[in-house]
């Protein structure tokens, strides 16, 4: 699809993309910070001069989980749901030599993100347009350290990325020491979260979750970060790191998680 700019103003742009529109919004008072909105939903926060800065709290939690689980050094990571590639930029800066692939259903959005945010090139960061569930099937078994799912259709996760077949594929392409990390929207009733955890428990040996306490208690809606693996997680270290984040997260695993959610 030919790209056509709809509106341009100092520090902001609204453009047509394959799935609708994307709006790049300049952050007031910041020299080079932007928020990328995809079809009206805030999807990435990028500071060009500070690639390790992660203003969305759930991305900070994901980064902390990766740093706790893996020793310093390069990783093989796949991101399903690219948007502005905020986490991929941070991993590239923190772990030189990493090889990453970011997958997004919207090819035009990938092109804009590459231009706007000066993203690393392959093999540091390869961009791939396609359905994440289909693209995941193309990775060889036992090859990934980290698989991150942060894909949305407006404010919901695409159904193809919430199936037992998809989670089985994720478990297969991850190394034994690898981890699956997902951003799960929770409306407060935990319905979507419970359904996803039940399927993940069938594909992985260990399943955990992190979120603000009010979200896990069902008092309000928000993001829950779900972690799954076939090797034990570093539970005390993860709990300590997430509790000391700029936005504190409660970390629950095993029976504690299941009991909190009524599973």
Secondary structure, DSSP 8 states (H G I E B T S, - for coil): ----EEEEETTEEEEEETTEEEEEEE-TT-SSEEEEEETTEEEEEEETT-TT---SHHHHHHHHHHHHHS-SS--EEEEES-TT-HHHHHHHHHSTT-EEEEEES-HHHHHHHHHHHT---TTTEEEEES-HHHHHTTS-TT-EEEEEE---BTTB--GGGSSHHHHHHHHHHEEEEEEEEEEEEE-SS-HHHHHHHHHHHHH-SEEEEEE-HHHHTTSS-EEEEEEEESS---HHHHHHHHHTSSS--EEEEHHHHHHHTT-
